[in-house]
């Protein structure tokens, strides 16, 4: 009992410290005379607590039969040598380091809560000044630890589009934060304040790369090429190529799983990810003929033939989805028909654990045609169909007939239709029977999702909706 109380006390103190540093800022550290090394040790300590909480929360939540992005939350921070001059610190997002006689080139900097520890571990393996920090794109799991690496004279290299993307993510942080928390409920209730130790943004590149540009430099006898590769994570993607060693650092260009159906759509919300530019970037990488790919998630991929086949499969699958969508649009098919009917042929059947074919179909459709589908005049006006749900419920004679209809669709396996009827049934207030049926439908949809690709965003969304449904049922029935 005493041991349990001690652990609970430590957990509470740890949680309070995480909250203090994550949300309230770290002026207490900046203004107390603590030096940079102690500041980074503090960040490492708090980051360890935060990651333990994340790992504990997500443990056992991944029911996928194959590799899934959810596994990243369980990876402990550790560093090791890939060869005699390339080192990798693993975590949710990896940090890579190329060691040269004239200094270290750092590629991506991991999550804010893991960046300080990754830096210490890498510098223990490869001491030296940080000459360059090259960021593959602006997402926090790739750029979050940048502040810990910066020294006087460090060159910070990004795509030109990185700057605007970082600004946009900062401007919309309150909006996107809550959407992200729905999928990743271990996140704090509020984003860190500006200037907090783990706050997002504030990175000021000293050199930016245009989309038609390759930045080349040589350091300590190692040749580097920073290549613009816009695509599956946005227009700000860049890769780092070591031509003499045929090693390519790809960041998140291929996504967390290689190969996979590309993630042209992200459920949490972001700008469109252009399909044509992504295919052009895939062709550019194919022409390099890399022997090694070092991504920013999971382990390196080695073997020129294997890599070439996987890149070609990604390109062919992306082109198939793109071309089939355009052909269907030209044939007069609706968006909904194409989302239902377009499937990859067996020889191109890549995992959909992160990207999803039907969602990419919709993204490609809206990339070319935007949001007006020419289906209903009401699309042009701010009156959604849900505005008449309560009237439809009244016309149906209350919730009971709608729930019976929803139950019939549920039994027939038409889960989406069942949800439509349930949403009409509860439009004038919650209903125990409707909520109980909704929970059954959502649980069946989650089971189906795990059987058909276990898409991480889809299962995350459904799991969040199930938690909400259970909470409403507990309130309605008084069972807490």
C-alpha positions as CSV (number, residue, x, y, z in Angstrom):
1,X,0.0,0.0,0.0
2,X,2.8,2.4,0.9
3,X,4.5,1.6,-2.4
4,X,1.3,2.3,-4.3
5,X,0.9,5.7,-2.6
6,X,4.5,6.6,-3.3
7,X,4.0,5.8,-7.0
8,X,0.8,7.8,-7.1
9,X,2.5,10.7,-5.5
10,X,5.4,10.6,-8.0
11,X,2.9,10.3,-10.8
12,X,1.0,13.4,-9.5
13,X,4.2,15.4,-9.0
14,X,5.4,14.4,-12.5
15,X,2.1,15.4,-14.0
16,X,2.2,18.8,-12.3
17,X,5.8,19.3,-13.5
18,X,4.8,18.3,-17.1
19,X,1.9,20.8,-17.0
20,X,4.1,23.5,-15.5
21,X,6.7,23.3,-18.3
22,X,4.4,22.3,-21.2
23,X,1.7,24.9,-20.6
24,X,2.9,27.6,-18.3
25,X,6.3,28.3,-19.9
26,X,9.8,28.0,-18.5
27,X,10.6,31.4,-17.4
28,X,11.5,29.9,-14.0
29,X,14.4,28.2,-15.8
30,X,15.4,31.1,-18.0
31,X,15.6,33.7,-15.2
32,X,17.2,31.7,-12.5
33,X,20.7,31.7,-14.0
34,X,20.6,28.1,-15.1
35,X,23.0,27.4,-18.0
36,X,22.1,25.8,-21.3
37,X,23.2,22.3,-20.3
38,X,21.1,22.3,-17.1
39,X,18.2,23.7,-19.1
40,X,18.5,20.8,-21.5
41,X,18.8,18.3,-18.7
42,X,15.6,19.7,-17.3
43,X,13.9,19.4,-20.7
44,X,15.1,15.8,-20.8
45,X,13.8,15.0,-17.4
46,X,10.3,16.5,-18.1
47,X,10.3,14.9,-21.5
48,X,10.9,11.5,-20.0
49,X,7.9,11.9,-17.7
50,X,5.8,13.1,-20.6
51,X,6.7,10.2,-22.9
52,X,6.1,7.6,-20.1
53,X,2.6,9.1,-19.8
54,X,2.1,8.9,-23.6
55,X,3.3,5.3,-23.7
56,X,1.2,4.2,-20.8
57,X,-1.9,5.8,-22.3
58,X,-1.4,4.2,-25.7
59,X,-0.3,0.8,-24.5
60,X,-2.6,-2.0,-25.7
61,X,-4.6,0.4,-28.0
62,X,-3.1,-1.0,-31.2
63,X,-5.0,-4.0,-32.5
64,X,-3.4,-3.9,-35.9
65,X,-2.0,-7.1,-37.4
66,X,0.7,-5.2,-39.2
67,X,3.0,-2.2,-38.5
68,X,1.0,0.9,-37.5
69,X,1.9,4.5,-36.7
70,X,0.6,3.9,-33.2
71,X,3.7,1.8,-32.4
72,X,5.8,5.0,-32.6
73,X,4.4,6.1,-29.2
74,X,5.9,3.0,-27.6
75,X,9.5,3.5,-28.9
76,X,12.0,4.4,-26.2
77,X,14.5,7.1,-26.9
78,X,17.8,5.5,-27.8
79,X,20.7,6.2,-30.1
80,X,23.0,3.9,-32.1
81,X,25.5,4.0,-35.0
82,X,24.2,3.1,-38.4
83,X,27.8,3.1,-39.8
84,X,31.0,4.8,-38.9
85,X,29.7,8.3,-39.5
86,X,25.9,8.2,-39.5
87,X,24.1,8.0,-36.1
88,X,20.3,7.7,-35.4
89,X,18.4,8.6,-32.2
90,X,15.1,6.8,-32.2
91,X,11.8,8.0,-30.8
92,X,8.4,9.0,-32.0
93,X,10.4,11.0,-34.6
94,X,14.0,10.1,-35.2
95,X,16.9,12.5,-35.3
96,X,19.8,11.6,-37.6
97,X,23.4,12.9,-37.4
98,X,26.1,12.8,-40.0
99,X,29.5,13.1,-38.3
100,X,32.3,14.9,-40.2
101,X,35.7,16.1,-39.3
102,X,34.5,19.7,-39.6
103,X,31.3,19.3,-37.6
104,X,28.0,17.5,-37.4
105,X,25.0,17.8,-39.8
106,X,21.7,17.1,-38.0
107,X,18.7,15.9,-40.0
108,X,15.3,16.4,-38.3
109,X,15.2,17.0,-34.5
110,X,12.3,14.8,-33.2
111,X,9.5,15.7,-30.9
112,X,9.9,18.7,-28.5
113,X,9.7,16.3,-25.5
114,X,12.3,14.0,-26.9
115,X,14.7,16.4,-28.6
116,X,17.0,17.1,-25.6
117,X,17.6,13.5,-24.8
118,X,18.1,12.6,-28.5
119,X,20.7,15.4,-28.7
120,X,22.6,14.2,-25.6
121,X,22.7,10.6,-26.7
122,X,23.9,11.5,-30.2
123,X,26.6,13.8,-29.0
124,X,27.9,11.1,-26.7
125,X,28.3,8.9,-29.8
126,X,29.6,11.7,-32.0
127,X,30.9,14.8,-30.2
128,X,31.4,17.9,-32.3
129,X,29.9,21.3,-33.2
130,X,26.5,21.4,-34.9
131,X,27.2,23.0,-38.3
132,X,23.8,22.4,-39.9
133,X,20.3,21.5,-38.8
134,X,18.3,20.4,-41.8
135,X,14.5,20.0,-41.3
136,X,12.6,17.7,-43.7
137,X,9.3,19.6,-43.0
138,X,7.5,21.7,-40.4
139,X,5.7,19.1,-38.4
140,X,6.5,19.1,-34.7
141,X,7.7,15.5,-34.6
142,X,10.4,16.4,-37.1
143,X,11.3,20.0,-36.0
144,X,10.4,20.1,-32.3
145,X,13.8,19.6,-30.8
146,X,15.6,22.2,-33.0
147,X,16.1,24.8,-30.2
148,X,18.3,22.3,-28.3
149,X,20.8,21.9,-31.3
150,X,21.3,25.6,-32.2
151,X,24.7,27.1,-31.6
152,X,26.3,30.3,-32.9
153,X,26.8,29.9,-36.6
154,X,24.5,26.8,-37.0
155,X,23.0,26.8,-40.5
156,X,19.2,26.0,-40.4
157,X,18.1,24.6,-43.7
158,X,14.5,24.2,-44.7
159,X,12.2,24.4,-47.8
160,X,11.0,27.9,-48.6
161,X,7.5,26.7,-47.9
162,X,8.5,25.7,-44.3
163,X,8.2,29.3,-43.1
164,X,4.6,29.8,-44.2
165,X,3.6,26.3,-43.1
166,X,5.0,27.0,-39.6
167,X,3.2,30.3,-39.5
168,X,-0.1,28.7,-40.5
169,X,0.2,25.9,-37.9
170,X,0.9,28.6,-35.3
171,X,-2.0,30.8,-36.4
172,X,-4.5,27.8,-36.3
173,X,-3.0,26.1,-33.2
174,X,-6.1,26.6,-31.0
175,X,-8.3,25.0,-33.7
176,X,-6.0,22.2,-34.6
177,X,-5.0,21.5,-31.0
178,X,-8.5,20.2,-30.1
179,X,-8.8,18.2,-33.2
180,X,-5.4,16.5,-32.4
181,X,-6.5,15.9,-28.8
182,X,-9.5,14.0,-30.1
183,X,-7.1,11.6,-31.8
184,X,-4.3,11.8,-29.3
185,X,-6.0,12.2,-25.9
186,X,-2.7,12.1,-24.0
187,X,-2.1,15.7,-25.1
188,X,-2.5,18.5,-22.5
189,X,-5.8,20.3,-22.6
190,X,-4.2,23.5,-23.8
191,X,-1.2,24.1,-26.1
192,X,2.0,25.4,-24.6
193,X,2.3,29.1,-24.3
194,X,4.6,31.0,-26.6
195,X,8.1,30.7,-25.2
196,X,7.4,27.5,-23.2
197,X,10.1,24.9,-23.4
198,X,8.1,22.6,-25.7
199,X,6.1,25.2,-27.6
200,X,5.7,24.9,-31.3
201,X,7.4,27.1,-33.9
202,X,9.8,30.0,-33.7
203,X,12.3,28.3,-36.0
204,X,14.1,30.8,-38.3
205,X,15.8,29.2,-41.2
206,X,19.1,30.7,-42.3
207,X,18.8,29.1,-45.8
208,X,15.6,28.0,-47.6
209,X,15.4,25.8,-50.7
210,X,13.0,26.5,-53.6
211,X,11.0,23.7,-55.2
212,X,13.2,23.7,-58.3
213,X,16.5,23.9,-56.3
214,X,19.1,21.6,-54.9
215,X,21.4,23.0,-52.3
216,X,24.9,21.3,-52.4
217,X,27.7,21.6,-49.9
218,X,30.7,19.6,-48.8
219,X,31.9,19.3,-45.2
220,X,34.7,17.2,-43.8
221,X,35.0,15.4,-47.1
222,X,31.3,14.4,-47.2
223,X,29.1,15.7,-50.0
224,X,25.6,16.7,-49.2
225,X,22.6,17.5,-51.5
226,X,19.4,19.0,-50.0
227,X,16.7,18.2,-52.5
228,X,13.2,19.7,-52.7
229,X,10.6,16.8,-52.7
230,X,7.1,18.3,-52.3
231,X,4.4,15.7,-51.7
232,X,2.8,13.5,-49.2
233,X,3.5,15.6,-46.1
234,X,3.1,18.9,-47.9
235,X,4.9,21.3,-50.2
236,X,7.7,21.9,-47.6
237,X,9.2,18.4,-47.9
238,X,13.0,18.1,-48.5
239,X,15.3,15.1,-48.5
240,X,19.0,14.9,-47.9
241,X,21.2,12.9,-50.3
242,X,24.8,11.7,-49.7
243,X,25.7,10.9,-53.4
244,X,29.1,9.3,-52.6
245,X,27.4,6.9,-50.1
246,X,24.0,6.6,-51.9
247,X,22.2,7.3,-48.6
248,X,19.0,9.2,-48.6
249,X,17.4,10.8,-45.5
250,X,13.7,11.0,-46.3
251,X,12.1,12.5,-43.2
252,X,8.4,11.7,-43.6
253,X,8.3,11.7,-47.4
254,X,7.1,8.0,-47.6
255,X,5.1,8.3,-44.3
256,X,5.8,6.2,-41.2
257,X,5.5,2.9,-43.1
258,X,7.4,2.1,-46.3
259,X,5.8,1.3,-48.7
260,X,2.2,2.4,-48.0
261,X,-0.7,4.1,-49.7
262,X,0.3,7.8,-49.4
263,X,-1.3,10.0,-46.9
264,X,-2.6,12.8,-49.2
265,X,-5.3,13.5,-46.6
266,X,-4.8,13.9,-42.9
267,X,-7.9,13.5,-40.7
268,X,-6.7,16.0,-38.2
269,X,-6.8,18.7,-40.9
270,X,-4.2,20.4,-43.0
271,X,-3.7,21.9,-46.5
272,X,-4.2,19.7,-49.5
273,X,-1.2,17.5,-50.3
274,X,-0.7,17.7,-54.0
275,X,-0.7,14.4,-55.8
276,X,1.1,15.4,-59.0
277,X,4.0,17.0,-57.2
278,X,4.3,13.9,-55.0
279,X,4.5,11.6,-58.1
280,X,7.2,13.9,-59.6
281,X,9.1,13.7,-56.3
282,X,8.9,9.9,-56.3
283,X,10.3,9.9,-59.9
284,X,13.1,12.2,-58.7
285,X,14.0,9.9,-55.9
286,X,13.8,6.8,-58.1
287,X,16.4,8.4,-60.4
288,X,18.9,8.7,-57.5
289,X,19.0,4.9,-57.1
290,X,19.6,5.0,-53.3
291,X,21.2,2.0,-51.5
292,X,19.9,3.1,-48.1
293,X,16.9,5.1,-47.0
294,X,17.0,6.6,-43.5
295,X,13.5,7.8,-42.6
296,X,12.5,9.8,-39.6
297,X,10.2,7.0,-38.3
298,X,11.2,3.5,-37.5
299,X,14.4,1.8,-38.9
300,X,16.5,2.4,-42.1
301,X,15.8,0.4,-45.2
302,X,18.8,-1.2,-46.9
303,X,19.1,-2.7,-50.4
304,X,19.0,-0.9,-53.8
305,X,16.7,-3.5,-55.4
306,X,14.2,-3.6,-52.5
307,X,14.1,0.2,-52.2
308,X,13.6,0.6,-56.0
309,X,10.7,-1.9,-56.0
310,X,9.0,-0.2,-53.0
311,X,9.4,3.3,-54.5
312,X,8.0,2.1,-57.8
313,X,5.1,0.4,-56.0
314,X,4.3,3.7,-54.2
315,X,4.5,5.7,-57.4
316,X,2.3,3.2,-59.4
317,X,-0.3,3.0,-56.6
318,X,-0.5,6.8,-56.3
319,X,-0.7,7.2,-60.1
320,X,-3.4,4.5,-60.3
321,X,-5.6,6.3,-57.6
322,X,-5.0,9.6,-59.3
323,X,-5.8,8.5,-62.8
324,X,-8.8,6.4,-61.9
325,X,-10.2,9.4,-60.0
326,X,-9.8,11.7,-63.0
327,X,-11.2,9.1,-65.3
328,X,-14.3,8.7,-63.1
329,X,-14.8,12.4,-62.9
330,X,-14.7,12.7,-66.7
331,X,-17.1,9.8,-67.0
332,X,-19.6,11.7,-64.8
333,X,-19.4,9.5,-61.8
334,X,-20.1,11.1,-58.4
335,X,-17.5,11.5,-55.7
336,X,-19.3,8.9,-53.5
337,X,-19.3,6.4,-56.3
338,X,-15.6,6.8,-56.8
339,X,-14.8,6.6,-53.1
340,X,-16.7,3.3,-53.0
341,X,-15.6,1.8,-56.3
342,X,-11.8,2.7,-56.7
343,X,-9.6,0.0,-55.2
344,X,-6.0,-0.9,-55.8
345,X,-5.4,-4.0,-58.0
346,X,-3.8,-6.9,-56.2
347,X,-0.3,-6.2,-57.5
348,X,-0.5,-2.6,-56.1
349,X,-2.3,-3.5,-52.8
350,X,-0.1,-1.5,-50.4
351,X,-1.0,-1.1,-46.7
352,X,-3.6,1.5,-45.8
353,X,-2.5,1.7,-42.2
354,X,-1.8,5.4,-42.6
355,X,-3.0,6.6,-46.0
356,X,-6.4,5.4,-47.3
357,X,-7.5,4.9,-50.9
358,X,-11.0,6.3,-50.5
359,X,-9.8,9.4,-48.6
360,X,-7.2,10.0,-51.3
361,X,-9.8,9.7,-54.0
362,X,-11.8,12.5,-52.2
363,X,-8.6,14.6,-51.7
364,X,-7.7,14.3,-55.4
365,X,-11.3,15.1,-56.4
366,X,-11.4,18.3,-54.2
367,X,-7.8,19.2,-55.2
368,X,-9.0,19.6,-58.8
369,X,-12.7,20.5,-58.4
370,X,-12.8,22.1,-54.8
371,X,-15.8,21.6,-52.5
372,X,-18.8,22.3,-54.7
373,X,-19.9,19.0,-56.2
374,X,-22.9,20.3,-58.3
375,X,-25.2,17.9,-56.5
376,X,-27.4,20.3,-54.5
377,X,-28.0,24.0,-54.6
378,X,-27.9,23.9,-50.8
379,X,-24.1,23.2,-51.0
380,X,-23.7,26.9,-51.8
381,X,-25.4,28.1,-48.6
382,X,-24.7,27.9,-44.8
383,X,-27.6,25.6,-44.1
384,X,-26.5,22.0,-43.7
385,X,-28.9,19.1,-44.0
386,X,-28.6,18.6,-40.2
387,X,-30.6,21.9,-39.8
388,X,-33.8,19.9,-40.6
389,X,-33.0,16.8,-38.6
390,X,-35.3,17.8,-35.7
391,X,-38.2,18.4,-38.2
392,X,-37.5,15.0,-39.8
393,X,-37.7,13.4,-36.4
394,X,-41.0,15.0,-35.8
395,X,-42.4,13.9,-39.1
396,X,-41.2,10.3,-38.4
397,X,-43.2,10.3,-35.2
398,X,-40.3,10.7,-32.7
399,X,-37.1,8.8,-32.2
400,X,-38.5,5.3,-32.0
401,X,-39.2,4.7,-35.7
402,X,-35.8,6.1,-36.6
403,X,-34.1,3.9,-34.1
404,X,-35.9,0.9,-35.5
405,X,-34.9,1.8,-39.0
406,X,-31.3,2.4,-37.8
407,X,-31.4,-1.1,-36.2
408,X,-32.4,-2.7,-39.4
409,X,-29.4,-1.1,-41.3
410,X,-27.1,-2.1,-38.4
411,X,-28.2,-5.7,-38.7
412,X,-27.7,-5.6,-42.5
413,X,-24.2,-4.3,-42.0
414,X,-25.0,-0.8,-43.4
415,X,-23.4,1.0,-40.6
416,X,-23.1,4.4,-42.2
417,X,-26.8,4.5,-43.0
418,X,-27.5,3.4,-39.4
419,X,-25.5,6.4,-38.1
420,X,-27.4,8.8,-40.3
421,X,-30.7,7.6,-38.8
422,X,-29.3,7.8,-35.3
423,X,-28.1,11.3,-35.8
424,X,-31.6,12.3,-36.8
425,X,-33.1,10.5,-33.8
426,X,-30.9,12.4,-31.3
427,X,-31.3,15.8,-33.0
428,X,-33.8,17.0,-30.4
429,X,-32.0,15.5,-27.4
430,X,-30.2,12.4,-26.3
431,X,-32.0,9.1,-26.1
432,X,-30.8,6.0,-24.2
433,X,-31.9,3.5,-26.9
434,X,-30.4,5.6,-29.7
435,X,-27.1,6.0,-27.8
436,X,-26.9,2.4,-27.0
437,X,-27.4,1.5,-30.7
438,X,-24.9,4.2,-31.7
439,X,-22.3,2.5,-29.4
440,X,-22.9,-0.9,-31.1
441,X,-22.6,0.6,-34.5
442,X,-19.3,2.4,-33.7
443,X,-17.9,-0.7,-32.1
444,X,-18.8,-2.7,-35.2
445,X,-17.2,-0.1,-37.5
446,X,-14.0,-0.2,-35.4
447,X,-13.9,-4.0,-35.6
448,X,-14.4,-3.6,-39.4
449,X,-11.6,-1.0,-39.6
450,X,-9.2,-3.4,-37.9
451,X,-10.1,-6.1,-40.3
452,X,-9.6,-3.9,-43.4
453,X,-6.2,-2.2,-43.0
454,X,-6.4,-0.8,-39.5
455,X,-5.9,2.8,-40.7
456,X,-4.5,4.6,-37.7
457,X,-6.6,7.8,-38.1
458,X,-9.8,5.9,-38.8
459,X,-9.4,3.7,-35.7
460,X,-8.3,6.7,-33.7
461,X,-11.4,8.6,-34.7
462,X,-13.8,5.7,-34.0
463,X,-12.2,5.0,-30.7
464,X,-12.7,8.6,-29.7
465,X,-16.4,8.5,-30.7
466,X,-16.8,5.3,-28.7
467,X,-15.4,6.9,-25.6
468,X,-17.8,9.8,-26.1
469,X,-20.8,7.4,-26.6
470,X,-19.9,5.5,-23.5
471,X,-19.7,8.7,-21.5
472,X,-23.1,9.8,-22.6
473,X,-24.6,6.4,-21.8
474,X,-23.1,6.5,-18.4
475,X,-24.7,9.9,-17.8
476,X,-28.1,8.8,-19.1
477,X,-28.2,5.6,-17.1
478,X,-26.5,7.0,-14.0
479,X,-23.7,4.3,-14.2
480,X,-20.4,6.1,-13.6
